[in-house]
Amino acid sequence: MNDQQDQTAIDVKKRIVAVFQPQAYINNHATDIDGQQDVDVTEQVLRLSLDSVLALQDYRDSTENLVDAEKLGHDGPFTVRVVASVCDYFGVNELRDISADRFAAAQQGIQATSPATAASSLTDDELADKALADYNAVTGKVIEVEKISGYDEHDNSHDLLLAPAAKVRVLTTDRASIVRWCDDWMDPCWDVELAEPHPQVKNLRSLWVYGPSYHPDGRVEAGDQAVGQAVA
């Protein structure tokens, strides 16, 4: 067994850093563009289960979900590379070498030192309750949204700013999409369908919008609903 692996203590000053590479569609191909940056995803990784960490793969949804591209100012395709940094953080050569004890020690260490945790006033369950309450208030109803997301015929995802706002009906949505973490935020998604035709959305399918987001310290960010339209 690796001697490092016998040492469960984690240096909490170390960070897990993802390489975020923005792209743009050129001739229907996702192509790297300027703007590559390093993103600290330590807390996002340590929120995952050990099984999810062991299953991380660069350039796949499992690693792309660790980064909020919109908050980085990018609206388009992108890739994320982070597996090597995760291995370095845990002092192993491969993800499969991360032990349960070492992973638990890392989670405990980050919880003890995280400013967000120290200042937290809302538990994960309380944040989930807020997200579910918002969803339950609108499910089956028609709302107006100023942003919407969906897939085109090539299975590429798009986030659209709408002018004018679109009328959509909120559909039954899996709990995992509603009780959903992004960075340190509870960031729910709702499945929707158009209630009326909209020219910007006619070529998209599997539509969704974002509900209000909640932070443990009490901050709230508005969702995709039209300004002035509160959750019903």
Secondary structure, 3 states (H helix, E strand, C coil): CCHHHHCCCCCCCCCCEEEEEEEEEECCEEEECCCCEEEECHHHHHHCCHHHHHCCCCCCHHHHCCCCCHHHCCCCCEEEECHHHHHHHHCCCCHHHCCHHHHHHHHHHHHHHCHHHHCCCCCHHHHHHHHHHHHHHHCCCEEEEEEEEEECCCCCEEEEEEEEEEEEEECCCCHHHHCCEECCEECCEEEEEECCCCCCCCCCEEEEEECCEECCCCCEECCCECCCCCCC
